């Protein structure tokens, strides 16, 4: 399904791509739910855009809806008729058991085709990656700290990328 | 940001996907960004000046790359999600805008007048589906057109029976208690 684009296509928002993943394609339909699993994070990036009520707070949101139970997540997914979910934070790996449970919940409720991707600024080890893949995670996106962008080859992110 | 092209070289070699998000201002990072000399690219978005150019250079390094602009998040991601949501949440009388928000008329009725006002609407032969009575907020919600007609009736006639009624056109996010984008009082 992943789309290799023949042409570089700018859209009306000024975005352009040579390649889009299934996660991107789902978002471009407006069909991706954003599941924010925690505001807590190991890092303190100066450019972090999170709002005051989310940053470093132990809160969960499905899109704009505060989550107090699994039912809130499923309700929100149904309301927007979600075809997929993007798991973000904060640092989702700080809540790995919760993330694994949410992946299973969404997959069992909406089927295997419900596309799930996750963001992390950590370099998860092989065990963590395996657990996420086994739960059904479709796509993982690494956001290494900008200080090491120039030396990713020597960083633990190299191993994480190749394990994924 | 510096180093984006180095990341592009890495991902191209690894054969993996690279998503470049445009750097953007928010309420919480504005101070830190300004301190480092970053400025807004224009008045219409939250884009940081120069971020798109850095991303373009990384994009040109080749590989499976996508540049996701700051405007994409509002103009496409959020807008299309709202449209999908509105299609399933909008009531018969809600008007769905091209931004995916909903518009309707809201009549604020003073406490105690909700029942007589509802009877008045029924007398006017307004079908049940054409309005929604909210006893918690003491309001009646209905189509913009009907709200406008009511505003004319109230402006012209002697409608003292219902006390001090307020009529507004509301635009809000397409879900319960959604953020109110606009509110214009028409009576």
Contacts between the chains, C-beta under 8 A, distances in Angstrom:
chain1	res1	chain2	res2	distance
A	4	B	64	7.6
A	11	B	72	7.4
A	11	B	76	7.0
A	12	B	75	6.4
A	12	B	76	7.7
A	13	B	69	5.0
A	13	B	71	4.2
A	13	B	72	3.9
A	13	B	75	4.4
A	13	B	76	5.4
A	14	B	52	7.1
A	14	B	69	4.3
A	14	B	71	5.8
A	14	B	72	7.5
A	15	B	66	7.3
A	15	B	67	5.7
A	15	B	68	5.3
A	15	B	69	4.6
A	15	B	71	7.9
A	15	B	72	4.6
A	15	B	76	7.8
A	16	B	59	7.4
A	16	B	66	7.7
A	16	B	67	5.4
A	17	B	65	6.9
A	17	B	66	3.8
A	17	B	67	6.7
A	18	B	59	7.4
A	18	B	62	8.0
A	18	B	63	7.5
A	18	B	64	6.5
A	18	B	65	5.5
A	18	B	66	7.4
A	19	B	17	6.2
A	19	B	63	7.9
A	19	B	64	3.6
A	19	B	65	6.4
A	19	B	66	6.4
A	20	B	66	5.9
A	21	B	17	5.4
A	24	B	19	7.5
A	24	B	66	6.2
A	27	B	77	5.6
A	28	B	76	6.4
A	28	B	77	7.9
A	28	B	80	7.5
A	29	B	80	6.5
A	29	B	84	7.8
A	30	B	76	7.5
A	30	B	77	6.8
A	30	B	79	7.1
A	30	B	80	2.5
A	30	B	81	4.1
A	30	B	82	7.4
A	30	B	83	6.1
A	30	B	84	4.9
A	30	B	100	7.9
A	31	B	80	7.9
A	31	B	81	7.5
A	31	B	84	6.3
A	32	B	77	7.6
A	32	B	81	7.5
A	46	B	29	6.8
A	46	B	32	4.1
A	46	B	33	7.2
A	46	B	36	6.9
A	47	B	23	6.0
A	47	B	29	5.3
A	47	B	32	7.1
A	47	B	33	6.5
A	48	B	28	7.1
A	48	B	29	6.0
A	49	B	24	6.3
A	49	B	25	7.8
A	49	B	26	3.6
A	49	B	28	6.6
A	49	B	29	5.4
A	50	B	26	7.6
A	50	B	28	6.2
A	51	B	26	7.3
A	51	B	27	6.7
A	51	B	28	6.2
A	52	B	27	7.5
A	52	B	28	6.2
A	55	B	28	6.2
A	63	B	81	7.3
A	64	B	173	7.3
A	64	B	175	7.8
A	64	B	178	7.9
A	64	B	179	7.6
A	65	B	175	7.7
A	78	B	88	8.0
A	79	B	85	5.8
A	79	B	88	6.4
A	79	B	89	6.2
A	79	B	175	6.2
A	80	B	81	5.8
A	80	B	84	5.4
A	80	B	85	4.5
A	80	B	88	7.7
A	81	B	84	5.4
A	81	B	85	7.7
A	81	B	87	7.7
A	81	B	88	5.8
A	141	B	19	6.5
A	144	B	7	7.8
A	146	B	1	5.5
A	146	B	3	6.3
A	149	B	1	7.5
A	149	B	2	7.6
A	149	B	3	3.1
A	149	B	4	6.8
A	149	B	6	5.5
A	149	B	7	5.0
A	150	B	2	7.7
A	150	B	3	4.7
A	150	B	6	4.6
A	151	B	6	7.9
A	152	B	6	7.2
A	152	B	7	6.4
A	152	B	10	4.5
A	153	B	10	6.4
A	158	B	10	7.8
A	158	B	14	7.7
A	161	B	14	5.5
A	161	B	16	5.8
A	162	B	14	7.0
A	164	B	16	7.9
